[in-house]
Amino acid sequence: NSTDEKQCLRFYYYFTNSFREPSIVFRMAATFNTSNGQTIVIVQPNDTNRWYYSQTTFTLSSDEYYLMLGLSRASDLSDTTNFTFAIDNISITNGACCNLCFQ
């Protein structure tokens, strides 16, 4: 790979519900230092309880990079609701994403 090359990140995701503002974040960095990374995509829950598909075109910032995945939810110690994050079929391919492909 070379810099300025477009890549396509694709994955499926699922949230049990939207309580406490959950999100999934994919970031890329040249080193394993999250503070200097570039956010590729942030996904949040939708109203319907089902799997969702995400695809995002991003540009490489270096020949080698780390891909980081973050799962977050606002804290609330009084909330005892069961909650699940789920991610499936993560792939990165060369070239920009195709809007009509892979769904």
Secondary structure, 3 states (H helix, E strand, C coil): CCCCCEEEEEEEEEECCCCCCCEEEEEEECCCCHHHCEEEEEECCCCCCCCEEEEEEEECCCCCCEEEEEEECCCCCCCCCCCCEEEEEEEEEECCCCCCCCC
